[in-house]
């Protein structure tokens, strides 16, 4: 087996292993934060996408390892006429062409399954936001329609269908699955167009939100992954059209790479909270370690200064948010005047301007313990409660202060 084939096989299953790891982190994060009852349709779609991705990798492995990267292209008319139908090369080329047909169908199916995951996630993300249901509804029609059109091109570009593995005579470019111009270009255009549409759903929401610029930038980068997917799709198209006639396995090379990138990017919104918690926990541990070793500015360790309170607990009441709220591993929400909170995932919430916000909270002037719906002229104030316990000879005394 050539060295390039061995390297590609290692790349296939190396990328597959990383993708499996990311997907496992996704489900771990979902179970840890929501439990199995909190799973949604995109989790089920992702499970099916894993099976399709594995099958696609198997097809790419077969093309390189068993069919020697051969197909029914890269042959002159004389070579086709001279090739014996009972020869080993004939068998390799026919099987290679059939495997390419199956691999391309799996590649297309995987890409559109991942788009379905994004669409379901955005539907949950923008639930309750005005006019966003129209974007989601149109997205369902667009994704379904483009996928069906790609399947029609795959099955109708070469009639009869079995000419896609015909050796002699030359069946024409449309019947050469490894380098079919029509199928390659059409799938690339549909793939890029749908990715662009999906990016257009969350990015305006994030841009108009009142999140800090650091969090806003993180979300914009995360939801702009479609640009990277489109880049890999274009590279795949160019490599097939320029090098495919020399090396039919080019279709498998870039299909696997694009599938890996798309799978990882689709799971990043679910995996990001785990990395964020890990970074925050590590930073907090380092900070506590420095504080313990250095003490405070007067040379006392925290809690050992004479006359100071032995224990201080700060409790912050969670801000009110819209129904179906999901946080990224924390309970912090930011609620401002005349705004509606939009949850992004397990950690961050976005605030979208809305004249009639359906937020329930304590409003200035209301009696404690009473809540009502905030009106258009009300000011929602986040409350903070501090409880301080002081050691005294006759026993601990509690001092509480509530701010409204």
DRENTIGU-270474 format. One record per residue (C-alpha): x, y, z; residue in three letters; residue number from 1. Coordinates in Angstrom, 3 decimals. Layout:
<sites>
+----------+----------+----------+------+-----+
:     east :    north :       up : code : pos :
+----------+----------+----------+------+-----+
:        X :        Y :        Z :  ALA : NUM :
...
+----------+----------+----------+------+-----+
</sites>
This chain:
<sites>
+----------+----------+----------+------+-----+
:     east :    north :       up : code : pos :
+----------+----------+----------+------+-----+
:    0.000 :    0.000 :    0.000 :  UNK :   1 :
:    1.439 :    3.438 :   -0.922 :  UNK :   2 :
:    2.650 :    5.709 :    1.862 :  UNK :   3 :
:    0.066 :    8.358 :    0.960 :  UNK :   4 :
:   -2.729 :    5.805 :    1.350 :  UNK :   5 :
:   -1.450 :    4.783 :    4.787 :  UNK :   6 :
:   -1.257 :    8.407 :    5.879 :  UNK :   7 :
:   -4.797 :    9.060 :    4.676 :  UNK :   8 :
:   -6.159 :    6.023 :    6.547 :  UNK :   9 :
:   -4.462 :    7.262 :    9.706 :  UNK :  10 :
:   -5.980 :   10.686 :    9.114 :  UNK :  11 :
:   -9.464 :    9.219 :    8.603 :  UNK :  12 :
:   -9.591 :    7.375 :   11.897 :  UNK :  13 :
:   -7.621 :    9.997 :   13.813 :  UNK :  14 :
:  -10.225 :   12.608 :   12.891 :  UNK :  15 :
:  -12.966 :   10.078 :   13.611 :  UNK :  16 :
:  -11.598 :    9.506 :   17.131 :  UNK :  17 :
:  -11.466 :   13.231 :   17.872 :  UNK :  18 :
:  -15.020 :   13.639 :   16.590 :  UNK :  19 :
:  -16.216 :   10.801 :   18.839 :  UNK :  20 :
:  -14.550 :   12.475 :   21.823 :  UNK :  21 :
:  -16.224 :   15.825 :   21.107 :  UNK :  22 :
:  -19.612 :   14.160 :   20.678 :  UNK :  23 :
:  -19.201 :   12.274 :   23.966 :  UNK :  24 :
:  -18.425 :   15.590 :   25.676 :  UNK :  25 :
:  -21.583 :   17.011 :   24.157 :  UNK :  26 :
:  -23.799 :   14.308 :   25.632 :  UNK :  27 :
:  -21.995 :   14.436 :   28.962 :  UNK :  28 :
:  -22.617 :   18.177 :   29.155 :  UNK :  29 :
:  -26.261 :   17.752 :   28.225 :  UNK :  30 :
:  -26.863 :   14.987 :   30.774 :  UNK :  31 :
:  -24.960 :   16.822 :   33.524 :  UNK :  32 :
:  -26.883 :   20.075 :   33.073 :  UNK :  33 :
:  -30.348 :   18.898 :   32.037 :  UNK :  34 :
:  -30.641 :   15.171 :   32.652 :  UNK :  35 :
:  -32.002 :   12.746 :   30.098 :  UNK :  36 :
:  -35.425 :   14.386 :   30.224 :  UNK :  37 :
:  -33.853 :   17.618 :   28.990 :  UNK :  38 :
:  -32.564 :   16.136 :   25.740 :  UNK :  39 :
:  -33.959 :   17.665 :   22.557 :  UNK :  40 :
:  -34.414 :   16.696 :   18.923 :  UNK :  41 :
:  -30.973 :   17.938 :   17.943 :  UNK :  42 :
:  -29.447 :   15.370 :   20.333 :  UNK :  43 :
:  -31.302 :   12.594 :   18.509 :  UNK :  44 :
:  -30.286 :   13.971 :   15.109 :  UNK :  45 :
:  -26.658 :   14.115 :   16.229 :  UNK :  46 :
:  -26.771 :   10.441 :   17.224 :  UNK :  47 :
:  -27.945 :    9.536 :   13.728 :  UNK :  48 :
:  -25.308 :   11.855 :   12.229 :  UNK :  49 :
:  -22.587 :    9.919 :   14.093 :  UNK :  50 :
:  -23.690 :    6.713 :   12.375 :  UNK :  51 :
:  -23.674 :    8.392 :    8.953 :  UNK :  52 :
:  -20.244 :    9.940 :    9.613 :  UNK :  53 :
:  -18.851 :    6.527 :   10.576 :  UNK :  54 :
:  -20.260 :    4.962 :    7.403 :  UNK :  55 :
:  -18.716 :    7.765 :    5.318 :  UNK :  56 :
:  -15.319 :    7.129 :    6.892 :  UNK :  57 :
:  -15.660 :    3.412 :    6.120 :  UNK :  58 :
:  -16.364 :    4.227 :    2.453 :  UNK :  59 :
:  -13.286 :    6.467 :    2.271 :  UNK :  60 :
:  -11.225 :    3.698 :    3.874 :  UNK :  61 :
:  -12.448 :    1.176 :    1.277 :  UNK :  62 :
:  -11.625 :    3.469 :   -1.645 :  UNK :  63 :
:   -8.023 :    3.851 :   -0.530 :  UNK :  64 :
:   -7.217 :    0.542 :    1.161 :  UNK :  65 :
:   -9.172 :   -1.961 :   -0.972 :  UNK :  66 :
:   -9.842 :   -0.351 :   -4.347 :  UNK :  67 :
:   -6.409 :    1.317 :   -4.669 :  UNK :  68 :
:   -8.043 :    4.758 :   -5.210 :  UNK :  69 :
:   -9.333 :    3.610 :   -8.594 :  UNK :  70 :
:  -12.652 :    4.458 :  -10.262 :  UNK :  71 :
:  -14.069 :    4.649 :  -13.792 :  UNK :  72 :
:  -12.208 :    7.877 :  -14.597 :  UNK :  73 :
:   -8.620 :    8.769 :  -15.610 :  UNK :  74 :
:   -8.734 :    6.445 :  -18.629 :  UNK :  75 :
:   -8.418 :    7.005 :  -22.369 :  UNK :  76 :
:  -10.804 :    5.400 :  -24.828 :  UNK :  77 :
:   -8.080 :    2.950 :  -25.914 :  UNK :  78 :
:   -7.419 :    1.946 :  -22.300 :  UNK :  79 :
:  -11.115 :    1.361 :  -21.725 :  UNK :  80 :
:  -11.393 :   -0.810 :  -24.802 :  UNK :  81 :
:   -8.305 :   -2.814 :  -23.924 :  UNK :  82 :
:   -9.271 :   -3.476 :  -20.290 :  UNK :  83 :
:  -10.441 :   -7.045 :  -19.732 :  UNK :  84 :
:  -13.800 :   -7.231 :  -17.857 :  UNK :  85 :
:  -12.446 :  -10.252 :  -15.976 :  UNK :  86 :
:   -9.278 :   -8.508 :  -14.859 :  UNK :  87 :
:   -8.446 :   -7.351 :  -11.335 :  UNK :  88 :
:   -8.228 :   -3.704 :  -12.448 :  UNK :  89 :
:  -11.749 :   -3.885 :  -13.870 :  UNK :  90 :
:  -13.049 :   -5.169 :  -10.533 :  UNK :  91 :
:  -11.195 :   -2.481 :   -8.607 :  UNK :  92 :
:  -12.482 :    0.300 :  -10.830 :  UNK :  93 :
:  -16.091 :   -0.883 :  -10.721 :  UNK :  94 :
:  -16.089 :   -1.330 :   -6.931 :  UNK :  95 :
:  -14.277 :    1.961 :   -6.479 :  UNK :  96 :
:  -16.930 :    3.777 :   -8.515 :  UNK :  97 :
:  -19.771 :    2.162 :   -6.553 :  UNK :  98 :
:  -18.094 :    3.109 :   -3.279 :  UNK :  99 :
:  -17.753 :    6.704 :   -4.472 :  UNK : 100 :
:  -21.483 :    6.803 :   -5.220 :  UNK : 101 :
:  -22.347 :    5.604 :   -1.709 :  UNK : 102 :
:  -19.744 :    7.870 :   -0.089 :  UNK : 103 :
:  -21.071 :   10.981 :   -1.805 :  UNK : 104 :
:  -24.623 :   10.193 :   -0.728 :  UNK : 105 :
:  -23.423 :    9.731 :    2.863 :  UNK : 106 :
:  -21.418 :   12.969 :    2.706 :  UNK : 107 :
:  -24.471 :   14.925 :    1.549 :  UNK : 108 :
:  -26.719 :   13.295 :    4.143 :  UNK : 109 :
:  -24.285 :   14.069 :    6.961 :  UNK : 110 :
:  -23.934 :   17.727 :    5.999 :  UNK : 111 :
:  -27.692 :   18.238 :    5.943 :  UNK : 112 :
:  -28.217 :   16.332 :    9.197 :  UNK : 113 :
:  -25.782 :   18.704 :   10.891 :  UNK : 114 :
:  -27.672 :   21.646 :    9.410 :  UNK : 115 :
:  -30.811 :   20.168 :   10.953 :  UNK : 116 :
:  -29.044 :   20.097 :   14.330 :  UNK : 117 :
:  -28.196 :   23.779 :   14.005 :  UNK : 118 :
:  -31.748 :   24.654 :   13.024 :  UNK : 119 :
:  -33.292 :   22.817 :   16.000 :  UNK : 120 :
:  -30.757 :   24.453 :   18.319 :  UNK : 121 :
:  -31.536 :   27.922 :   16.942 :  UNK : 122 :
:  -35.265 :   27.267 :   17.303 :  UNK : 123 :
:  -34.705 :   26.559 :   20.997 :  UNK : 124 :
:  -32.273 :   29.446 :   21.325 :  UNK : 125 :
:  -34.615 :   32.054 :   19.854 :  UNK : 126 :
:  -37.810 :   30.730 :   21.414 :  UNK : 127 :
:  -40.018 :   33.698 :   22.318 :  UNK : 128 :
:  -38.099 :   36.219 :   20.204 :  UNK : 129 :
:  -40.337 :   38.174 :   17.868 :  UNK : 130 :
:  -40.342 :   37.103 :   14.196 :  UNK : 131 :
:  -37.636 :   34.461 :   14.694 :  UNK : 132 :
:  -40.149 :   31.637 :   14.227 :  UNK : 133 :
:  -40.454 :   32.762 :   10.606 :  UNK : 134 :
:  -36.711 :   32.336 :   10.065 :  UNK : 135 :
:  -36.892 :   28.862 :   11.589 :  UNK : 136 :
:  -39.909 :   27.910 :    9.511 :  UNK : 137 :
:  -38.272 :   29.063 :    6.309 :  UNK : 138 :
:  -35.111 :   27.257 :    7.365 :  UNK : 139 :
:  -37.012 :   23.974 :    7.568 :  UNK : 140 :
:  -38.275 :   24.403 :    4.003 :  UNK : 141 :
:  -34.875 :   25.531 :    2.695 :  UNK : 142 :
:  -32.877 :   22.707 :    4.276 :  UNK : 143 :
:  -35.412 :   20.052 :    3.288 :  UNK : 144 :
:  -35.725 :   21.384 :   -0.249 :  UNK : 145 :
:  -31.987 :   21.692 :   -0.876 :  UNK : 146 :
:  -31.323 :   18.192 :    0.465 :  UNK : 147 :
:  -33.962 :   16.675 :   -1.799 :  UNK : 148 :
:  -32.546 :   18.615 :   -4.761 :  UNK : 149 :
:  -29.036 :   17.281 :   -4.023 :  UNK : 150 :
:  -30.396 :   13.723 :   -3.952 :  UNK : 151 :
:  -32.186 :   14.298 :   -7.248 :  UNK : 152 :
:  -28.961 :   15.517 :   -8.830 :  UNK : 153 :
:  -27.090 :   12.478 :   -7.488 :  UNK : 154 :
:  -29.638 :   10.024 :   -8.896 :  UNK : 155 :
:  -30.647 :   11.792 :  -12.116 :  UNK : 156 :
:  -27.339 :   13.207 :  -13.358 :  UNK : 157 :
:  -26.548 :    9.830 :  -14.904 :  UNK : 158 :
:  -29.310 :    7.783 :  -16.555 :  UNK : 159 :
:  -29.381 :    4.843 :  -16.399 :  UNK : 160 :
:  -28.005 :    4.876 :  -12.873 :  UNK : 161 :
:  -25.666 :    1.887 :  -13.332 :  UNK : 162 :
:  -23.604 :    3.843 :  -15.866 :  UNK : 163 :
:  -21.926 :    5.460 :  -12.868 :  UNK : 164 :
:  -19.639 :    2.423 :  -12.680 :  UNK : 165 :
:  -19.469 :    1.707 :  -16.403 :  UNK : 166 :
:  -15.960 :    1.301 :  -17.806 :  UNK : 167 :
:  -16.394 :    0.891 :  -21.567 :  UNK : 168 :
:  -17.461 :    2.963 :  -23.378 :  UNK : 169 :
:  -16.787 :    6.219 :  -21.588 :  UNK : 170 :
:  -20.106 :    7.109 :  -19.838 :  UNK : 171 :
:  -19.366 :   10.847 :  -19.759 :  UNK : 172 :
:  -18.381 :   13.199 :  -16.964 :  UNK : 173 :
:  -21.807 :   13.177 :  -15.285 :  UNK : 174 :
:  -21.476 :    9.410 :  -14.831 :  UNK : 175 :
:  -18.017 :    9.592 :  -13.251 :  UNK : 176 :
:  -18.912 :    9.816 :   -9.530 :  UNK : 177 :
:  -15.392 :   10.672 :   -8.412 :  UNK : 178 :
:  -15.176 :   13.831 :  -10.545 :  UNK : 179 :
:  -18.721 :   14.683 :  -11.635 :  UNK : 180 :
:  -18.708 :   18.447 :  -12.275 :  UNK : 181 :
:  -22.485 :   18.782 :  -11.983 :  UNK : 182 :
:  -22.818 :   17.029 :   -8.636 :  UNK : 183 :
:  -19.688 :   18.554 :   -7.110 :  UNK : 184 :
:  -20.522 :   22.148 :   -8.012 :  UNK : 185 :
:  -24.229 :   21.870 :   -7.214 :  UNK : 186 :
:  -23.672 :   20.354 :   -3.758 :  UNK : 187 :
:  -21.041 :   23.002 :   -2.989 :  UNK : 188 :
:  -23.394 :   25.841 :   -3.907 :  UNK : 189 :
:  -26.320 :   24.424 :   -1.915 :  UNK : 190 :
:  -24.047 :   23.670 :    1.036 :  UNK : 191 :
:  -22.640 :   27.203 :    1.120 :  UNK : 192 :
:  -26.045 :   28.856 :    0.640 :  UNK : 193 :
:  -27.649 :   26.941 :    3.511 :  UNK : 194 :
:  -24.668 :   27.594 :    5.799 :  UNK : 195 :
:  -24.963 :   31.302 :    5.068 :  UNK : 196 :
:  -28.696 :   31.220 :    5.865 :  UNK : 197 :
:  -28.096 :   29.410 :    9.158 :  UNK : 198 :
:  -25.509 :   31.988 :   10.196 :  UNK : 199 :
:  -28.006 :   34.757 :    9.463 :  UNK : 200 :
:  -30.328 :   33.477 :   12.208 :  UNK : 201 :
:  -28.295 :   34.007 :   15.428 :  UNK : 202 :
:  -25.702 :   36.625 :   14.450 :  UNK : 203 :
:  -28.109 :   39.627 :   14.333 :  UNK : 204 :
:  -29.531 :   38.507 :   17.689 :  UNK : 205 :
:  -26.083 :   38.368 :   19.265 :  UNK : 206 :
:  -25.018 :   41.660 :   17.702 :  UNK : 207 :
:  -28.052 :   43.522 :   19.084 :  UNK : 208 :
:  -27.751 :   41.987 :   22.534 :  UNK : 209 :
:  -26.445 :   43.863 :   25.574 :  UNK : 210 :
:  -23.864 :   41.285 :   26.536 :  UNK : 211 :
:  -20.312 :   42.398 :   27.346 :  UNK : 212 :
:  -18.173 :   42.615 :   24.245 :  UNK : 213 :
:  -16.007 :   39.692 :   25.363 :  UNK : 214 :
:  -18.958 :   37.281 :   25.554 :  UNK : 215 :
:  -20.497 :   38.756 :   22.434 :  UNK : 216 :
:  -17.283 :   38.157 :   20.497 :  UNK : 217 :
:  -17.099 :   34.534 :   21.693 :  UNK : 218 :
:  -20.662 :   33.885 :   20.514 :  UNK : 219 :
:  -20.104 :   35.599 :   17.170 :  UNK : 220 :
:  -17.032 :   33.451 :   16.520 :  UNK : 221 :
:  -18.871 :   30.295 :   17.585 :  UNK : 222 :
:  -21.882 :   30.970 :   15.396 :  UNK : 223 :
:  -19.703 :   32.011 :   12.448 :  UNK : 224 :
:  -18.345 :   28.493 :   12.049 :  UNK : 225 :
:  -20.288 :   28.269 :    8.805 :  UNK : 226 :
:  -17.571 :   30.389 :    7.189 :  UNK : 227 :
:  -15.017 :   27.669 :    7.958 :  UNK : 228 :
:  -17.397 :   24.997 :    6.693 :  UNK : 229 :
:  -17.937 :   26.929 :    3.462 :  UNK : 230 :
:  -14.163 :   27.264 :    3.038 :  UNK : 231 :
:  -13.663 :   23.513 :    3.320 :  UNK : 232 :
:  -16.548 :   22.925 :    0.915 :  UNK : 233 :
:  -14.951 :   25.213 :   -1.655 :  UNK : 234 :
:  -11.546 :   23.532 :   -1.174 :  UNK : 235 :
:  -13.199 :   20.160 :   -1.682 :  UNK : 236 :
:  -14.824 :   21.359 :   -4.908 :  UNK : 237 :
:  -11.603 :   22.868 :   -6.278 :  UNK : 238 :
:   -9.495 :   19.811 :   -5.419 :  UNK : 239 :
:  -11.954 :   17.438 :   -7.093 :  UNK : 240 :
:  -12.241 :   19.547 :  -10.249 :  UNK : 241 :
:   -8.481 :   20.096 :  -10.596 :  UNK : 242 :
:   -6.923 :   16.878 :   -9.238 :  UNK : 243 :
:   -9.794 :   14.399 :   -9.323 :  UNK : 244 :
:   -8.984 :   13.017 :  -12.765 :  UNK : 245 :
:   -5.451 :   12.208 :  -11.594 :  UNK : 246 :
:   -6.352 :   11.044 :   -8.077 :  UNK : 247 :
:   -9.988 :    9.965 :   -7.659 :  UNK : 248 :
:   -9.513 :    9.717 :   -3.890 :  UNK : 249 :
:   -9.474 :   13.534 :   -3.717 :  UNK : 250 :
:  -13.251 :   13.377 :   -3.269 :  UNK : 251 :
:  -12.753 :   11.210 :   -0.196 :  UNK : 252 :
:   -9.903 :   13.303 :    1.216 :  UNK : 253 :
:  -11.752 :   16.583 :    1.415 :  UNK : 254 :
:  -15.159 :   15.077 :    2.118 :  UNK : 255 :
:  -13.782 :   13.488 :    5.305 :  UNK : 256 :
:  -12.036 :   16.693 :    6.353 :  UNK : 257 :
:  -15.105 :   18.833 :    5.779 :  UNK : 258 :
:  -17.292 :   16.321 :    7.618 :  UNK : 259 :
:  -14.939 :   16.426 :   10.606 :  UNK : 260 :
:  -14.917 :   20.219 :   10.763 :  UNK : 261 :
:  -18.710 :   20.386 :   10.429 :  UNK : 262 :
:  -19.228 :   17.796 :   13.175 :  UNK : 263 :
:  -16.923 :   19.554 :   15.636 :  UNK : 264 :
:  -18.389 :   23.007 :   14.968 :  UNK : 265 :
:  -21.948 :   21.726 :   15.354 :  UNK : 266 :
:  -21.139 :   20.351 :   18.815 :  UNK : 267 :
:  -19.155 :   23.339 :   20.058 :  UNK : 268 :
:  -22.097 :   25.270 :   21.614 :  UNK : 269 :
:  -22.765 :   22.232 :   23.829 :  UNK : 270 :
:  -19.119 :   21.508 :   24.630 :  UNK : 271 :
:  -18.029 :   25.093 :   25.267 :  UNK : 272 :
:  -19.505 :   25.230 :   28.811 :  UNK : 273 :
:  -17.240 :   22.361 :   29.895 :  UNK : 274 :
:  -14.112 :   24.158 :   28.687 :  UNK : 275 :
:  -15.323 :   27.396 :   30.247 :  UNK : 276 :
:  -15.921 :   25.735 :   33.613 :  UNK : 277 :
:  -12.525 :   24.053 :   33.472 :  UNK : 278 :
:  -10.752 :   27.341 :   32.729 :  UNK : 279 :
:  -12.659 :   29.191 :   35.457 :  UNK : 280 :
:  -12.014 :   26.416 :   37.986 :  UNK : 281 :
:   -8.325 :   26.356 :   37.164 :  UNK : 282 :
:   -8.067 :   30.136 :   37.453 :  UNK : 283 :
:   -9.985 :   30.122 :   40.735 :  UNK : 284 :
:   -7.705 :   27.436 :   42.176 :  UNK : 285 :
:   -4.600 :   29.413 :   41.241 :  UNK : 286 :
:   -6.060 :   32.593 :   42.753 :  UNK : 287 :
:   -6.949 :   30.862 :   46.023 :  UNK : 288 :
:   -3.507 :   29.304 :   46.184 :  UNK : 289 :
:   -1.832 :   32.697 :   45.831 :  UNK : 290 :
:   -4.158 :   34.269 :   48.403 :  UNK : 291 :
:   -3.492 :   31.530 :   50.955 :  UNK : 292 :
:    0.268 :   31.666 :   50.554 :  UNK : 293 :
:    0.609 :   35.448 :   50.511 :  UNK : 294 :
:   -2.135 :   36.502 :   52.967 :  UNK : 295 :
:   -3.676 :   39.967 :   52.782 :  UNK : 296 :
:   -1.930 :   43.303 :   52.587 :  UNK : 297 :
:   -1.495 :   43.528 :   56.389 :  UNK : 298 :
:    0.106 :   40.147 :   56.759 :  UNK : 299 :
:   -2.988 :   38.373 :   58.152 :  UNK : 300 :
:   -4.511 :   35.330 :   56.524 :  UNK : 301 :
:   -8.098 :   35.698 :   55.393 :  UNK : 302 :
:  -10.409 :   35.257 :   58.392 :  UNK : 303 :
:   -7.673 :   35.682 :   61.019 :  UNK : 304 :
:   -7.795 :   39.470 :   61.432 :  UNK : 305 :
:   -8.848 :   40.286 :   65.030 :  UNK : 306 :
:  -12.337 :   41.751 :   65.349 :  UNK : 307 :
:  -13.398 :   40.686 :   61.848 :  UNK : 308 :
:  -16.290 :   38.398 :   61.010 :  UNK : 309 :
:  -15.352 :   34.767 :   60.789 :  UNK : 310 :
:  -17.693 :   33.993 :   57.909 :  UNK : 311 :
:  -19.333 :   36.030 :   55.143 :  UNK : 312 :
:  -21.683 :   34.456 :   52.632 :  UNK : 313 :
:  -22.830 :   36.310 :   49.627 :  UNK : 314 :
:  -26.042 :   35.198 :   48.035 :  UNK : 315 :
:  -27.320 :   36.652 :   44.837 :  UNK : 316 :
:  -30.871 :   35.992 :   43.773 :  UNK : 317 :
:  -31.143 :   34.791 :   40.177 :  UNK : 318 :
:  -32.605 :   37.334 :   37.840 :  UNK : 319 :
:  -35.897 :   36.569 :   36.231 :  UNK : 320 :
:  -35.840 :   35.246 :   32.729 :  UNK : 321 :
:  -38.234 :   34.050 :   30.098 :  UNK : 322 :
:  -39.732 :   30.558 :   30.219 :  UNK : 323 :
:  -37.725 :   27.638 :   28.895 :  UNK : 324 :
:  -34.552 :   29.327 :   30.052 :  UNK : 325 :
:  -31.346 :   27.341 :   29.803 :  UNK : 326 :
:  -28.072 :   28.519 :   31.255 :  UNK : 327 :
:  -24.494 :   27.614 :   30.432 :  UNK : 328 :
:  -23.633 :   26.012 :   33.750 :  UNK : 329 :
:  -24.385 :   29.089 :   35.859 :  UNK : 330 :
:  -27.481 :   30.872 :   37.109 :  UNK : 331 :
:  -26.428 :   34.389 :   36.223 :  UNK : 332 :
:  -28.741 :   36.354 :   33.991 :  UNK : 333 :
:  -28.642 :   40.031 :   33.216 :  UNK : 334 :
:  -32.008 :   41.813 :   33.111 :  UNK : 335 :
:  -32.225 :   45.440 :   32.115 :  UNK : 336 :
:  -35.056 :   47.884 :   31.610 :  UNK : 337 :
:  -37.532 :   47.018 :   28.863 :  UNK : 338 :
:  -35.595 :   43.965 :   27.792 :  UNK : 339 :
:  -36.386 :   40.333 :   27.321 :  UNK : 340 :
:  -33.805 :   37.733 :   28.240 :  UNK : 341 :
:  -32.818 :   35.213 :   25.580 :  UNK : 342 :
:  -30.910 :   32.150 :   26.752 :  UNK : 343 :
:  -28.044 :   31.089 :   24.511 :  UNK : 344 :
:  -27.200 :   27.726 :   26.045 :  UNK : 345 :
:  -26.050 :   26.510 :   29.444 :  UNK : 346 :
:  -24.185 :   29.626 :   30.469 :  UNK : 347 :
:  -25.027 :   32.955 :   28.851 :  UNK : 348 :
:  -28.170 :   34.926 :   28.196 :  UNK : 349 :
:  -28.829 :   37.636 :   25.673 :  UNK : 350 :
:  -31.058 :   40.633 :   26.218 :  UNK : 351 :
:  -33.188 :   41.652 :   23.270 :  UNK : 352 :
:  -35.007 :   44.987 :   23.177 :  UNK : 353 :
:  -38.719 :   44.478 :   23.452 :  UNK : 354 :
:  -41.377 :   47.024 :   24.365 :  UNK : 355 :
:  -43.566 :   44.520 :   26.182 :  UNK : 356 :
:  -41.177 :   42.342 :   28.109 :  UNK : 357 :
:  -42.747 :   39.326 :   29.753 :  UNK : 358 :
:  -40.291 :   39.258 :   32.649 :  UNK : 359 :
:  -41.457 :   38.527 :   36.181 :  UNK : 360 :
:  -39.434 :   40.121 :   38.980 :  UNK : 361 :
:  -39.612 :   42.374 :   42.014 :  UNK : 362 :
:  -40.375 :   45.911 :   40.922 :  UNK : 363 :
:  -39.631 :   48.983 :   42.924 :  UNK : 364 :
:  -42.628 :   49.919 :   45.043 :  UNK : 365 :
:  -44.063 :   46.398 :   45.274 :  UNK : 366 :
:  -44.377 :   44.613 :   48.558 :  UNK : 367 :
:  -41.683 :   42.043 :   49.404 :  UNK : 368 :
:  -42.609 :   38.522 :   48.401 :  UNK : 369 :
:  -44.924 :   39.748 :   45.689 :  UNK : 370 :
:  -44.244 :   39.506 :   41.984 :  UNK : 371 :
:  -46.010 :   40.713 :   38.897 :  UNK : 372 :
:  -45.406 :   41.147 :   35.183 :  UNK : 373 :
:  -43.261 :   44.124 :   34.361 :  UNK : 374 :
:  -45.032 :   46.824 :   32.426 :  UNK : 375 :
:  -43.541 :   48.934 :   29.639 :  UNK : 376 :
:  -42.674 :   51.797 :   32.025 :  UNK : 377 :
:  -41.437 :   49.738 :   34.968 :  UNK : 378 :
:  -37.837 :   49.480 :   35.885 :  UNK : 379 :
:  -36.604 :   46.032 :   36.728 :  UNK : 380 :
:  -33.976 :   46.092 :   39.453 :  UNK : 381 :
:  -31.703 :   43.151 :   40.225 :  UNK : 382 :
:  -31.720 :   42.497 :   43.977 :  UNK : 383 :
:  -28.786 :   41.371 :   46.045 :  UNK : 384 :
:  -28.908 :   39.921 :   49.532 :  UNK : 385 :
:  -25.953 :   39.826 :   51.944 :  UNK : 386 :
:  -25.887 :   37.781 :   55.137 :  UNK : 387 :
:  -23.112 :   38.357 :   57.688 :  UNK : 388 :
:  -22.586 :   36.188 :   60.748 :  UNK : 389 :
:  -20.544 :   37.643 :   63.616 :  UNK : 390 :
:  -19.180 :   35.528 :   66.451 :  UNK : 391 :
:  -20.245 :   36.915 :   69.854 :  UNK : 392 :
:  -20.008 :   35.633 :   73.468 :  UNK : 393 :
:  -23.753 :   35.165 :   73.725 :  UNK : 394 :
:  -23.887 :   33.381 :   70.362 :  UNK : 395 :
:  -23.835 :   34.271 :   66.655 :  UNK : 396 :
:  -25.792 :   37.279 :   65.471 :  UNK : 397 :
:  -27.065 :   37.646 :   61.941 :  UNK : 398 :
:  -27.200 :   40.930 :   60.105 :  UNK : 399 :
:  -29.100 :   40.904 :   56.852 :  UNK : 400 :
:  -29.568 :   43.580 :   54.251 :  UNK : 401 :
:  -31.717 :   43.381 :   51.169 :  UNK : 402 :
:  -31.438 :   45.861 :   48.368 :  UNK : 403 :
:  -34.293 :   46.556 :   45.993 :  UNK : 404 :
+----------+----------+----------+------+-----+
</sites>
